[in-house]
Amino acid sequence: MPRYLTAPSRALVIISTFVVALVLLLASSVMAAGPEPETVDYRVRSGDTLWTIAEEVAPEEDVRGVVSQIRHLNDLDTSLIIPGETLIVPTG
């Protein structure tokens, strides 16, 4: 004859499963974030684009990744930048 869990036991299993999933989710997000990159301030010049800035500040890195970092560091929703504004950019 099969054994069935009582209501309190089912609740404990559900709560335990939720807690384990939450801990795993938090741990993976912390690991994915990694350490914050070292940064410098960059004054946007006429003709600059995020792409050209990324190539200049981190020539050995994948430009797409550096552009993404610049957008993230500056909370940019678009790639529109204005000469004279100061951006936070990762260093090489």
PyMOL Python script that loads the backbone (N, CA, C, O; Angstrom):
from pymol import cmd

cmd.read_pdbstr("""\
ATOM      1  N   MET A   1       0.843  -1.167   0.000  1.00  0.00           N
ATOM      2  CA  MET A   1       0.000   0.000   0.000  1.00  0.00           C
ATOM      3  C   MET A   1       0.896   1.241   0.000  1.00  0.00           C
ATOM      4  O   MET A   1       1.805   1.330   0.826  1.00  0.00           O
ATOM      5  N   PRO A   2       0.664   2.212  -0.915  1.00  0.00           N
ATOM      6  CA  PRO A   2       1.510   3.404  -0.989  1.00  0.00           C
ATOM      7  C   PRO A   2       1.290   4.312   0.218  1.00  0.00           C
ATOM      8  O   PRO A   2       0.200   4.381   0.786  1.00  0.00           O
ATOM      9  N   ARG A   3       2.386   5.016   0.594  1.00  0.00           N
ATOM     10  CA  ARG A   3       2.292   5.973   1.701  1.00  0.00           C
ATOM     11  C   ARG A   3       2.123   7.363   1.122  1.00  0.00           C
ATOM     12  O   ARG A   3       2.820   7.733   0.178  1.00  0.00           O
ATOM     13  N   TYR A   4       1.215   8.126   1.673  1.00  0.00           N
ATOM     14  CA  TYR A   4       0.971   9.480   1.235  1.00  0.00           C
ATOM     15  C   TYR A   4       1.463  10.454   2.289  1.00  0.00           C
ATOM     16  O   TYR A   4       1.419  10.169   3.486  1.00  0.00           O
ATOM     17  N   LEU A   5       1.927  11.596   1.835  1.00  0.00           N
ATOM     18  CA  LEU A   5       2.388  12.617   2.761  1.00  0.00           C
ATOM     19  C   LEU A   5       1.196  13.300   3.414  1.00  0.00           C
ATOM     20  O   LEU A   5       0.161  13.508   2.781  1.00  0.00           O
ATOM     21  N   THR A   6       1.353  13.640   4.670  1.00  0.00           N
ATOM     22  CA  THR A   6       0.315  14.401   5.356  1.00  0.00           C
ATOM     23  C   THR A   6       0.397  15.849   4.894  1.00  0.00           C
ATOM     24  O   THR A   6       1.391  16.244   4.284  1.00  0.00           O
ATOM     25  N   ALA A   7      -0.617  16.639   5.170  1.00  0.00           N
ATOM     26  CA  ALA A   7      -0.647  18.038   4.747  1.00  0.00           C
ATOM     27  C   ALA A   7       0.557  18.818   5.265  1.00  0.00           C
ATOM     28  O   ALA A   7       1.170  19.553   4.490  1.00  0.00           O
ATOM     29  N   PRO A   8       0.928  18.688   6.560  1.00  0.00           N
ATOM     30  CA  PRO A   8       2.114  19.424   7.020  1.00  0.00           C
ATOM     31  C   PRO A   8       3.397  18.966   6.322  1.00  0.00           C
ATOM     32  O   PRO A   8       4.281  19.782   6.061  1.00  0.00           O
ATOM     33  N   SER A   9       3.504  17.679   6.020  1.00  0.00           N
ATOM     34  CA  SER A   9       4.692  17.171   5.331  1.00  0.00           C
ATOM     35  C   SER A   9       4.762  17.706   3.906  1.00  0.00           C
ATOM     36  O   SER A   9       5.840  18.051   3.424  1.00  0.00           O
ATOM     37  N   ARG A  10       3.612  17.778   3.227  1.00  0.00           N
ATOM     38  CA  ARG A  10       3.579  18.335   1.871  1.00  0.00           C
ATOM     39  C   ARG A  10       3.996  19.796   1.895  1.00  0.00           C
ATOM     40  O   ARG A  10       4.758  20.248   1.041  1.00  0.00           O
ATOM     41  N   ALA A  11       3.490  20.530   2.879  1.00  0.00           N
ATOM     42  CA  ALA A  11       3.847  21.946   2.992  1.00  0.00           C
ATOM     43  C   ALA A  11       5.342  22.101   3.223  1.00  0.00           C
ATOM     44  O   ALA A  11       5.967  22.991   2.646  1.00  0.00           O
ATOM     45  N   LEU A  12       5.921  21.251   4.056  1.00  0.00           N
ATOM     46  CA  LEU A  12       7.358  21.308   4.320  1.00  0.00           C
ATOM     47  C   LEU A  12       8.161  21.014   3.056  1.00  0.00           C
ATOM     48  O   LEU A  12       9.174  21.667   2.805  1.00  0.00           O
ATOM     49  N   VAL A  13       7.730  20.056   2.270  1.00  0.00           N
ATOM     50  CA  VAL A  13       8.415  19.723   1.017  1.00  0.00           C
ATOM     51  C   VAL A  13       8.323  20.896   0.042  1.00  0.00           C
ATOM     52  O   VAL A  13       9.309  21.230  -0.616  1.00  0.00           O
ATOM     53  N   ILE A  14       7.175  21.511  -0.056  1.00  0.00           N
ATOM     54  CA  ILE A  14       6.995  22.634  -0.975  1.00  0.00           C
ATOM     55  C   ILE A  14       7.850  23.820  -0.546  1.00  0.00           C
ATOM     56  O   ILE A  14       8.522  24.436  -1.374  1.00  0.00           O
ATOM     57  N   ILE A  15       7.826  24.139   0.738  1.00  0.00           N
ATOM     58  CA  ILE A  15       8.622  25.261   1.240  1.00  0.00           C
ATOM     59  C   ILE A  15      10.112  24.983   1.063  1.00  0.00           C
ATOM     60  O   ILE A  15      10.861  25.865   0.644  1.00  0.00           O
ATOM     61  N   SER A  16      10.545  23.769   1.376  1.00  0.00           N
ATOM     62  CA  SER A  16      11.960  23.413   1.218  1.00  0.00           C
ATOM     63  C   SER A  16      12.399  23.530  -0.239  1.00  0.00           C
ATOM     64  O   SER A  16      13.487  24.032  -0.522  1.00  0.00           O
ATOM     65  N   THR A  17      11.572  23.077  -1.146  1.00  0.00           N
ATOM     66  CA  THR A  17      11.887  23.160  -2.565  1.00  0.00           C
ATOM     67  C   THR A  17      11.999  24.619  -3.002  1.00  0.00           C
ATOM     68  O   THR A  17      12.903  24.977  -3.757  1.00  0.00           O
ATOM     69  N   PHE A  18      11.078  25.461  -2.526  1.00  0.00           N
ATOM     70  CA  PHE A  18      11.107  26.879  -2.857  1.00  0.00           C
ATOM     71  C   PHE A  18      12.378  27.529  -2.329  1.00  0.00           C
ATOM     72  O   PHE A  18      13.015  28.303  -3.044  1.00  0.00           O
ATOM     73  N   VAL A  19      12.758  27.231  -1.095  1.00  0.00           N
ATOM     74  CA  VAL A  19      13.963  27.824  -0.495  1.00  0.00           C
ATOM     75  C   VAL A  19      15.209  27.393  -1.259  1.00  0.00           C
ATOM     76  O   VAL A  19      16.076  28.222  -1.534  1.00  0.00           O
ATOM     77  N   VAL A  20      15.312  26.130  -1.602  1.00  0.00           N
ATOM     78  CA  VAL A  20      16.473  25.640  -2.355  1.00  0.00           C
ATOM     79  C   VAL A  20      16.538  26.328  -3.725  1.00  0.00           C
ATOM     80  O   VAL A  20      17.614  26.739  -4.158  1.00  0.00           O
ATOM     81  N   ALA A  21      15.406  26.456  -4.400  1.00  0.00           N
ATOM     82  CA  ALA A  21      15.383  27.123  -5.709  1.00  0.00           C
ATOM     83  C   ALA A  21      15.798  28.580  -5.575  1.00  0.00           C
ATOM     84  O   ALA A  21      16.542  29.088  -6.414  1.00  0.00           O
ATOM     85  N   LEU A  22      15.334  29.255  -4.541  1.00  0.00           N
ATOM     86  CA  LEU A  22      15.689  30.655  -4.320  1.00  0.00           C
ATOM     87  C   LEU A  22      17.182  30.809  -4.057  1.00  0.00           C
ATOM     88  O   LEU A  22      17.814  31.714  -4.603  1.00  0.00           O
ATOM     89  N   VAL A  23      17.750  29.945  -3.235  1.00  0.00           N
ATOM     90  CA  VAL A  23      19.184  30.009  -2.945  1.00  0.00           C
ATOM     91  C   VAL A  23      19.991  29.768  -4.216  1.00  0.00           C
ATOM     92  O   VAL A  23      20.971  30.471  -4.463  1.00  0.00           O
ATOM     93  N   LEU A  24      19.603  28.796  -5.020  1.00  0.00           N
ATOM     94  CA  LEU A  24      20.313  28.526  -6.271  1.00  0.00           C
ATOM     95  C   LEU A  24      20.212  29.702  -7.239  1.00  0.00           C
ATOM     96  O   LEU A  24      21.183  30.038  -7.916  1.00  0.00           O
ATOM     97  N   LEU A  25      19.044  30.322  -7.303  1.00  0.00           N
ATOM     98  CA  LEU A  25      18.868  31.475  -8.175  1.00  0.00           C
ATOM     99  C   LEU A  25      19.745  32.644  -7.733  1.00  0.00           C
ATOM    100  O   LEU A  25      20.393  33.280  -8.564  1.00  0.00           O
ATOM    101  N   LEU A  26      19.769  32.926  -6.449  1.00  0.00           N
ATOM    102  CA  LEU A  26      20.611  34.009  -5.938  1.00  0.00           C
ATOM    103  C   LEU A  26      22.088  33.721  -6.160  1.00  0.00           C
ATOM    104  O   LEU A  26      22.842  34.614  -6.547  1.00  0.00           O
ATOM    105  N   ALA A  27      22.505  32.490  -5.920  1.00  0.00           N
ATOM    106  CA  ALA A  27      23.912  32.133  -6.107  1.00  0.00           C
ATOM    107  C   ALA A  27      24.321  32.270  -7.566  1.00  0.00           C
ATOM    108  O   ALA A  27      25.417  32.746  -7.861  1.00  0.00           O
ATOM    109  N   SER A  28      23.453  31.859  -8.477  1.00  0.00           N
ATOM    110  CA  SER A  28      23.813  31.948  -9.896  1.00  0.00           C
ATOM    111  C   SER A  28      23.872  33.401 -10.359  1.00  0.00           C
ATOM    112  O   SER A  28      24.701  33.746 -11.201  1.00  0.00           O
ATOM    113  N   SER A  29      23.002  34.256  -9.821  1.00  0.00           N
ATOM    114  CA  SER A  29      23.042  35.658 -10.231  1.00  0.00           C
ATOM    115  C   SER A  29      24.286  36.347  -9.694  1.00  0.00           C
ATOM    116  O   SER A  29      24.850  37.207 -10.371  1.00  0.00           O
ATOM    117  N   VAL A  30      24.723  35.993  -8.503  1.00  0.00           N
ATOM    118  CA  VAL A  30      25.949  36.575  -7.953  1.00  0.00           C
ATOM    119  C   VAL A  30      27.154  36.112  -8.756  1.00  0.00           C
ATOM    120  O   VAL A  30      28.046  36.910  -9.045  1.00  0.00           O
ATOM    121  N   MET A  31      27.194  34.844  -9.118  1.00  0.00           N
ATOM    122  CA  MET A  31      28.314  34.316  -9.899  1.00  0.00           C
ATOM    123  C   MET A  31      28.327  34.911 -11.294  1.00  0.00           C
ATOM    124  O   MET A  31      29.397  35.186 -11.836  1.00  0.00           O
ATOM    125  N   ALA A  32      27.152  35.117 -11.891  1.00  0.00           N
ATOM    126  CA  ALA A  32      27.083  35.665 -13.249  1.00  0.00           C
ATOM    127  C   ALA A  32      27.516  37.120 -13.272  1.00  0.00           C
ATOM    128  O   ALA A  32      28.120  37.575 -14.243  1.00  0.00           O
ATOM    129  N   ALA A  33      27.214  37.847 -12.215  1.00  0.00           N
ATOM    130  CA  ALA A  33      27.570  39.263 -12.176  1.00  0.00           C
ATOM    131  C   ALA A  33      29.077  39.452 -12.174  1.00  0.00           C
ATOM    132  O   ALA A  33      29.590  40.359 -12.829  1.00  0.00           O
ATOM    133  N   GLY A  34      29.783  38.614 -11.452  1.00  0.00           N
ATOM    134  CA  GLY A  34      31.236  38.721 -11.395  1.00  0.00           C
ATOM    135  C   GLY A  34      31.674  40.012 -10.746  1.00  0.00           C
ATOM    136  O   GLY A  34      30.845  40.799 -10.289  1.00  0.00           O
ATOM    137  N   PRO A  35      32.958  40.228 -10.705  1.00  0.00           N
ATOM    138  CA  PRO A  35      33.456  41.453 -10.079  1.00  0.00           C
ATOM    139  C   PRO A  35      33.174  42.664 -10.964  1.00  0.00           C
ATOM    140  O   PRO A  35      33.129  42.561 -12.190  1.00  0.00           O
ATOM    141  N   GLU A  36      32.987  43.800 -10.323  1.00  0.00           N
ATOM    142  CA  GLU A  36      32.776  45.036 -11.071  1.00  0.00           C
ATOM    143  C   GLU A  36      34.072  45.410 -11.792  1.00  0.00           C
ATOM    144  O   GLU A  36      35.152  45.319 -11.207  1.00  0.00           O
ATOM    145  N   PRO A  37      33.977  45.826 -13.047  1.00  0.00           N
ATOM    146  CA  PRO A  37      35.189  46.212 -13.775  1.00  0.00           C
ATOM    147  C   PRO A  37      35.749  47.527 -13.237  1.00  0.00           C
ATOM    148  O   PRO A  37      35.010  48.352 -12.699  1.00  0.00           O
ATOM    149  N   GLU A  38      37.061  47.714 -13.388  1.00  0.00           N
ATOM    150  CA  GLU A  38      37.640  49.011 -13.055  1.00  0.00           C
ATOM    151  C   GLU A  38      37.174  49.994 -14.118  1.00  0.00           C
ATOM    152  O   GLU A  38      37.067  49.652 -15.295  1.00  0.00           O
ATOM    153  N   THR A  39      36.898  51.216 -13.685  1.00  0.00           N
ATOM    154  CA  THR A  39      36.331  52.190 -14.616  1.00  0.00           C
ATOM    155  C   THR A  39      37.069  53.519 -14.550  1.00  0.00           C
ATOM    156  O   THR A  39      37.787  53.813 -13.593  1.00  0.00           O
ATOM    157  N   VAL A  40      36.871  54.306 -15.590  1.00  0.00           N
ATOM    158  CA  VAL A  40      37.355  55.687 -15.646  1.00  0.00           C
ATOM    159  C   VAL A  40      36.244  56.537 -16.258  1.00  0.00           C
ATOM    160  O   VAL A  40      35.330  56.018 -16.899  1.00  0.00           O
ATOM    161  N   ASP A  41      36.338  57.838 -16.051  1.00  0.00           N
ATOM    162  CA  ASP A  41      35.401  58.761 -16.699  1.00  0.00           C
ATOM    163  C   ASP A  41      35.917  59.080 -18.099  1.00  0.00           C
ATOM    164  O   ASP A  41      37.119  59.241 -18.306  1.00  0.00           O
ATOM    165  N   TYR A  42      35.007  59.166 -19.045  1.00  0.00           N
ATOM    166  CA  TYR A  42      35.359  59.471 -20.434  1.00  0.00           C
ATOM    167  C   TYR A  42      34.459  60.605 -20.909  1.00  0.00           C
ATOM    168  O   TYR A  42      33.234  60.501 -20.841  1.00  0.00           O
ATOM    169  N   ARG A  43      35.055  61.666 -21.380  1.00  0.00           N
ATOM    170  CA  ARG A  43      34.305  62.810 -21.907  1.00  0.00           C
ATOM    171  C   ARG A  43      34.030  62.565 -23.386  1.00  0.00           C
ATOM    172  O   ARG A  43      34.965  62.423 -24.175  1.00  0.00           O
ATOM    173  N   VAL A  44      32.765  62.517 -23.767  1.00  0.00           N
ATOM    174  CA  VAL A  44      32.362  62.251 -25.147  1.00  0.00           C
ATOM    175  C   VAL A  44      32.764  63.431 -26.034  1.00  0.00           C
ATOM    176  O   VAL A  44      32.485  64.591 -25.732  1.00  0.00           O
ATOM    177  N   ARG A  45      33.433  63.088 -27.141  1.00  0.00           N
ATOM    178  CA  ARG A  45      33.856  64.096 -28.123  1.00  0.00           C
ATOM    179  C   ARG A  45      32.956  64.011 -29.355  1.00  0.00           C
ATOM    180  O   ARG A  45      32.282  63.005 -29.574  1.00  0.00           O
ATOM    181  N   SER A  46      32.953  65.052 -30.138  1.00  0.00           N
ATOM    182  CA  SER A  46      32.181  65.079 -31.373  1.00  0.00           C
ATOM    183  C   SER A  46      32.624  63.913 -32.265  1.00  0.00           C
ATOM    184  O   SER A  46      33.821  63.702 -32.456  1.00  0.00           O
ATOM    185  N   GLY A  47      31.694  63.180 -32.795  1.00  0.00           N
ATOM    186  CA  GLY A  47      32.001  62.051 -33.671  1.00  0.00           C
ATOM    187  C   GLY A  47      32.119  60.721 -32.954  1.00  0.00           C
ATOM    188  O   GLY A  47      32.152  59.674 -33.600  1.00  0.00           O
ATOM    189  N   ASP A  48      32.185  60.740 -31.616  1.00  0.00           N
ATOM    190  CA  ASP A  48      32.267  59.490 -30.857  1.00  0.00           C
ATOM    191  C   ASP A  48      30.976  58.695 -30.953  1.00  0.00           C
ATOM    192  O   ASP A  48      29.880  59.251 -31.026  1.00  0.00           O
ATOM    193  N   THR A  49      31.138  57.384 -30.952  1.00  0.00           N
ATOM    194  CA  THR A  49      30.009  56.466 -30.794  1.00  0.00           C
ATOM    195  C   THR A  49      30.397  55.502 -29.681  1.00  0.00           C
ATOM    196  O   THR A  49      31.567  55.429 -29.307  1.00  0.00           O
ATOM    197  N   LEU A  50      29.444  54.776 -29.158  1.00  0.00           N
ATOM    198  CA  LEU A  50      29.787  53.786 -28.134  1.00  0.00           C
ATOM    199  C   LEU A  50      30.790  52.776 -28.683  1.00  0.00           C
ATOM    200  O   LEU A  50      31.665  52.298 -27.959  1.00  0.00           O
ATOM    201  N   TRP A  51      30.657  52.462 -29.951  1.00  0.00           N
ATOM    202  CA  TRP A  51      31.553  51.490 -30.586  1.00  0.00           C
ATOM    203  C   TRP A  51      32.992  52.019 -30.612  1.00  0.00           C
ATOM    204  O   TRP A  51      33.924  51.306 -30.241  1.00  0.00           O
ATOM    205  N   THR A  52      33.169  53.273 -31.050  1.00  0.00           N
ATOM    206  CA  THR A  52      34.532  53.822 -31.135  1.00  0.00           C
ATOM    207  C   THR A  52      35.133  54.027 -29.747  1.00  0.00           C
ATOM    208  O   THR A  52      36.337  53.855 -29.558  1.00  0.00           O
ATOM    209  N   ILE A  53      34.297  54.394 -28.778  1.00  0.00           N
ATOM    210  CA  ILE A  53      34.787  54.537 -27.399  1.00  0.00           C
ATOM    211  C   ILE A  53      35.232  53.179 -26.868  1.00  0.00           C
ATOM    212  O   ILE A  53      36.284  53.071 -26.239  1.00  0.00           O
ATOM    213  N   ALA A  54      34.439  52.148 -27.117  1.00  0.00           N
ATOM    214  CA  ALA A  54      34.779  50.793 -26.657  1.00  0.00           C
ATOM    215  C   ALA A  54      36.097  50.327 -27.273  1.00  0.00           C
ATOM    216  O   ALA A  54      36.928  49.725 -26.594  1.00  0.00           O
ATOM    217  N   GLU A  55      36.281  50.609 -28.570  1.00  0.00           N
ATOM    218  CA  GLU A  55      37.544  50.227 -29.228  1.00  0.00           C
ATOM    219  C   GLU A  55      38.721  50.968 -28.616  1.00  0.00           C
ATOM    220  O   GLU A  55      39.813  50.411 -28.500  1.00  0.00           O
ATOM    221  N   GLU A  56      38.508  52.219 -28.223  1.00  0.00           N
ATOM    222  CA  GLU A  56      39.593  53.034 -27.674  1.00  0.00           C
ATOM    223  C   GLU A  56      39.974  52.617 -26.261  1.00  0.00           C
ATOM    224  O   GLU A  56      41.159  52.525 -25.942  1.00  0.00           O
ATOM    225  N   VAL A  57      38.981  52.364 -25.408  1.00  0.00           N
ATOM    226  CA  VAL A  57      39.288  52.088 -24.000  1.00  0.00           C
ATOM    227  C   VAL A  57      39.666  50.635 -23.736  1.00  0.00           C
ATOM    228  O   VAL A  57      40.330  50.347 -22.740  1.00  0.00           O
ATOM    229  N   ALA A  58      39.259  49.719 -24.604  1.00  0.00           N
ATOM    230  CA  ALA A  58      39.567  48.301 -24.404  1.00  0.00           C
ATOM    231  C   ALA A  58      39.837  47.629 -25.745  1.00  0.00           C
ATOM    232  O   ALA A  58      39.037  46.812 -26.202  1.00  0.00           O
ATOM    233  N   PRO A  59      40.970  47.970 -26.383  1.00  0.00           N
ATOM    234  CA  PRO A  59      41.233  47.461 -27.735  1.00  0.00           C
ATOM    235  C   PRO A  59      41.386  45.944 -27.829  1.00  0.00           C
ATOM    236  O   PRO A  59      41.193  45.376 -28.904  1.00  0.00           O
ATOM    237  N   GLU A  60      41.723  45.293 -26.747  1.00  0.00           N
ATOM    238  CA  GLU A  60      41.919  43.841 -26.774  1.00  0.00           C
ATOM    239  C   GLU A  60      40.642  43.058 -26.480  1.00  0.00           C
ATOM    240  O   GLU A  60      40.629  41.831 -26.585  1.00  0.00           O
ATOM    241  N   GLU A  61      39.576  43.755 -26.115  1.00  0.00           N
ATOM    242  CA  GLU A  61      38.316  43.103 -25.734  1.00  0.00           C
ATOM    243  C   GLU A  61      37.344  43.044 -26.914  1.00  0.00           C
ATOM    244  O   GLU A  61      37.508  43.742 -27.914  1.00  0.00           O
ATOM    245  N   ASP A  62      36.320  42.181 -26.765  1.00  0.00           N
ATOM    246  CA  ASP A  62      35.242  42.122 -27.753  1.00  0.00           C
ATOM    247  C   ASP A  62      34.451  43.428 -27.654  1.00  0.00           C
ATOM    248  O   ASP A  62      33.891  43.746 -26.604  1.00  0.00           O
ATOM    249  N   VAL A  63      34.412  44.169 -28.743  1.00  0.00           N
ATOM    250  CA  VAL A  63      33.792  45.494 -28.752  1.00  0.00           C
ATOM    251  C   VAL A  63      32.332  45.420 -28.310  1.00  0.00           C
ATOM    252  O   VAL A  63      31.868  46.286 -27.567  1.00  0.00           O
ATOM    253  N   ARG A  64      31.613  44.408 -28.752  1.00  0.00           N
ATOM    254  CA  ARG A  64      30.194  44.293 -28.393  1.00  0.00           C
ATOM    255  C   ARG A  64      30.017  44.175 -26.887  1.00  0.00           C
ATOM    256  O   ARG A  64      29.099  44.768 -26.320  1.00  0.00           O
ATOM    257  N   GLY A  65      30.885  43.418 -26.240  1.00  0.00           N
ATOM    258  CA  GLY A  65      30.809  43.267 -24.792  1.00  0.00           C
ATOM    259  C   GLY A  65      31.125  44.565 -24.062  1.00  0.00           C
ATOM    260  O   GLY A  65      30.496  44.884 -23.054  1.00  0.00           O
ATOM    261  N   VAL A  66      32.104  45.317 -24.573  1.00  0.00           N
ATOM    262  CA  VAL A  66      32.479  46.587 -23.945  1.00  0.00           C
ATOM    263  C   VAL A  66      31.353  47.605 -24.122  1.00  0.00           C
ATOM    264  O   VAL A  66      31.044  48.353 -23.194  1.00  0.00           O
ATOM    265  N   VAL A  67      30.739  47.638 -25.301  1.00  0.00           N
ATOM    266  CA  VAL A  67      29.600  48.532 -25.525  1.00  0.00           C
ATOM    267  C   VAL A  67      28.486  48.192 -24.529  1.00  0.00           C
ATOM    268  O   VAL A  67      27.878  49.085 -23.939  1.00  0.00           O
ATOM    269  N   SER A  68      28.231  46.915 -24.352  1.00  0.00           N
ATOM    270  CA  SER A  68      27.209  46.484 -23.400  1.00  0.00           C
ATOM    271  C   SER A  68      27.556  46.935 -21.980  1.00  0.00           C
ATOM    272  O   SER A  68      26.682  47.390 -21.242  1.00  0.00           O
ATOM    273  N   GLN A  69      28.825  46.811 -21.597  1.00  0.00           N
ATOM    274  CA  GLN A  69      29.254  47.262 -20.273  1.00  0.00           C
ATOM    275  C   GLN A  69      29.054  48.768 -20.114  1.00  0.00           C
ATOM    276  O   GLN A  69      28.579  49.229 -19.077  1.00  0.00           O
ATOM    277  N   ILE A  70      29.417  49.533 -21.145  1.00  0.00           N
ATOM    278  CA  ILE A  70      29.261  50.994 -21.084  1.00  0.00           C
ATOM    279  C   ILE A  70      27.784  51.343 -20.908  1.00  0.00           C
ATOM    280  O   ILE A  70      27.433  52.186 -20.082  1.00  0.00           O
ATOM    281  N   ARG A  71      26.932  50.698 -21.680  1.00  0.00           N
ATOM    282  CA  ARG A  71      25.494  50.973 -21.559  1.00  0.00           C
ATOM    283  C   ARG A  71      24.994  50.627 -20.168  1.00  0.00           C
ATOM    284  O   ARG A  71      24.198  51.364 -19.586  1.00  0.00           O
ATOM    285  N   HIS A  72      25.461  49.499 -19.633  1.00  0.00           N
ATOM    286  CA  HIS A  72      25.040  49.082 -18.293  1.00  0.00           C
ATOM    287  C   HIS A  72      25.556  50.039 -17.220  1.00  0.00           C
ATOM    288  O   HIS A  72      24.800  50.452 -16.340  1.00  0.00           O
ATOM    289  N   LEU A  73      26.833  50.389 -17.291  1.00  0.00           N
ATOM    290  CA  LEU A  73      27.431  51.273 -16.285  1.00  0.00           C
ATOM    291  C   LEU A  73      26.776  52.644 -16.248  1.00  0.00           C
ATOM    292  O   LEU A  73      26.750  53.292 -15.201  1.00  0.00           O
ATOM    293  N   ASN A  74      26.245  53.092 -17.383  1.00  0.00           N
ATOM    294  CA  ASN A  74      25.662  54.431 -17.479  1.00  0.00           C
ATOM    295  C   ASN A  74      24.139  54.428 -17.566  1.00  0.00           C
ATOM    296  O   ASN A  74      23.526  55.472 -17.787  1.00  0.00           O
ATOM    297  N   ASP A  75      23.533  53.263 -17.392  1.00  0.00           N
ATOM    298  CA  ASP A  75      22.074  53.127 -17.471  1.00  0.00           C
ATOM    299  C   ASP A  75      21.518  53.730 -18.758  1.00  0.00           C
ATOM    300  O   ASP A  75      20.533  54.467 -18.738  1.00  0.00           O
ATOM    301  N   LEU A  76      22.163  53.406 -19.874  1.00  0.00           N
ATOM    302  CA  LEU A  76      21.724  53.934 -21.173  1.00  0.00           C
ATOM    303  C   LEU A  76      20.684  53.000 -21.794  1.00  0.00           C
ATOM    304  O   LEU A  76      20.920  51.798 -21.922  1.00  0.00           O
ATOM    305  N   ASP A  77      19.546  53.552 -22.174  1.00  0.00           N
ATOM    306  CA  ASP A  77      18.517  52.769 -22.855  1.00  0.00           C
ATOM    307  C   ASP A  77      18.777  52.685 -24.352  1.00  0.00           C
ATOM    308  O   ASP A  77      18.324  51.758 -25.024  1.00  0.00           O
ATOM    309  N   THR A  78      19.521  53.676 -24.867  1.00  0.00           N
ATOM    310  CA  THR A  78      19.837  53.709 -26.294  1.00  0.00           C
ATOM    311  C   THR A  78      21.337  53.934 -26.452  1.00  0.00           C
ATOM    312  O   THR A  78      22.064  54.106 -25.473  1.00  0.00           O
ATOM    313  N   SER A  79      21.774  53.928 -27.686  1.00  0.00           N
ATOM    314  CA  SER A  79      23.184  54.189 -27.973  1.00  0.00           C
ATOM    315  C   SER A  79      23.460  55.659 -28.235  1.00  0.00           C
ATOM    316  O   SER A  79      24.573  56.019 -28.617  1.00  0.00           O
ATOM    317  N   LEU A  80      22.471  56.507 -28.037  1.00  0.00           N
ATOM    318  CA  LEU A  80      22.614  57.935 -28.284  1.00  0.00           C
ATOM    319  C   LEU A  80      23.471  58.569 -27.191  1.00  0.00           C
ATOM    320  O   LEU A  80      23.142  58.501 -26.007  1.00  0.00           O
ATOM    321  N   ILE A  81      24.577  59.186 -27.609  1.00  0.00           N
ATOM    322  CA  ILE A  81      25.441  59.913 -26.678  1.00  0.00           C
ATOM    323  C   ILE A  81      25.658  61.314 -27.230  1.00  0.00           C
ATOM    324  O   ILE A  81      25.565  61.543 -28.436  1.00  0.00           O
ATOM    325  N   ILE A  82      25.949  62.243 -26.331  1.00  0.00           N
ATOM    326  CA  ILE A  82      26.044  63.651 -26.712  1.00  0.00           C
ATOM    327  C   ILE A  82      27.440  64.175 -26.395  1.00  0.00           C
ATOM    328  O   ILE A  82      27.942  63.969 -25.290  1.00  0.00           O
ATOM    329  N   PRO A  83      28.078  64.859 -27.363  1.00  0.00           N
ATOM    330  CA  PRO A  83      29.396  65.441 -27.083  1.00  0.00           C
ATOM    331  C   PRO A  83      29.352  66.305 -25.820  1.00  0.00           C
ATOM    332  O   PRO A  83      28.425  67.089 -25.614  1.00  0.00           O
ATOM    333  N   GLY A  84      30.366  66.142 -24.991  1.00  0.00           N
ATOM    334  CA  GLY A  84      30.450  66.897 -23.753  1.00  0.00           C
ATOM    335  C   GLY A  84      29.982  66.130 -22.534  1.00  0.00           C
ATOM    336  O   GLY A  84      30.372  66.456 -21.413  1.00  0.00           O
ATOM    337  N   GLU A  85      29.146  65.109 -22.735  1.00  0.00           N
ATOM    338  CA  GLU A  85      28.704  64.348 -21.569  1.00  0.00           C
ATOM    339  C   GLU A  85      29.817  63.411 -21.110  1.00  0.00           C
ATOM    340  O   GLU A  85      30.676  63.022 -21.901  1.00  0.00           O
ATOM    341  N   THR A  86      29.797  63.060 -19.852  1.00  0.00           N
ATOM    342  CA  THR A  86      30.801  62.170 -19.276  1.00  0.00           C
ATOM    343  C   THR A  86      30.196  60.784 -19.061  1.00  0.00           C
ATOM    344  O   THR A  86      29.136  60.637 -18.453  1.00  0.00           O
ATOM    345  N   LEU A  87      30.892  59.779 -19.573  1.00  0.00           N
ATOM    346  CA  LEU A  87      30.468  58.390 -19.411  1.00  0.00           C
ATOM    347  C   LEU A  87      31.436  57.655 -18.496  1.00  0.00           C
ATOM    348  O   LEU A  87      32.624  57.972 -18.446  1.00  0.00           O
ATOM    349  N   ILE A  88      30.922  56.683 -17.784  1.00  0.00           N
ATOM    350  CA  ILE A  88      31.768  55.759 -17.034  1.00  0.00           C
ATOM    351  C   ILE A  88      32.075  54.615 -17.983  1.00  0.00           C
ATOM    352  O   ILE A  88      31.164  53.992 -18.527  1.00  0.00           O
ATOM    353  N   VAL A  89      33.377  54.334 -18.186  1.00  0.00           N
ATOM    354  CA  VAL A  89      33.759  53.260 -19.118  1.00  0.00           C
ATOM    355  C   VAL A  89      34.723  52.304 -18.424  1.00  0.00           C
ATOM    356  O   VAL A  89      35.505  52.718 -17.568  1.00  0.00           O
ATOM    357  N   PRO A  90      34.668  51.023 -18.793  1.00  0.00           N
ATOM    358  CA  PRO A  90      35.610  50.058 -18.217  1.00  0.00           C
ATOM    359  C   PRO A  90      37.002  50.288 -18.796  1.00  0.00           C
ATOM    360  O   PRO A  90      37.151  50.740 -19.931  1.00  0.00           O
ATOM    361  N   THR A  91      38.005  49.972 -18.006  1.00  0.00           N
ATOM    362  CA  THR A  91      39.379  50.079 -18.512  1.00  0.00           C
ATOM    363  C   THR A  91      39.829  48.724 -19.010  1.00  0.00           C
ATOM    364  O   THR A  91      39.466  47.689 -18.450  1.00  0.00           O
ATOM    365  N   GLY A  92      40.632  48.740 -20.081  1.00  0.00           N
ATOM    366  CA  GLY A  92      41.199  47.575 -20.713  1.00  0.00           C
ATOM    367  C   GLY A  92      41.046  46.329 -19.969  1.00  0.00           C
ATOM    368  O   GLY A  92      41.496  45.278 -20.426  1.00  0.00           O
TER     369      GLY A  92
END
""", "prot")
cmd.dss("prot")
cmd.show_as("cartoon", "prot")
cmd.util.cbc("prot")
cmd.orient("prot")
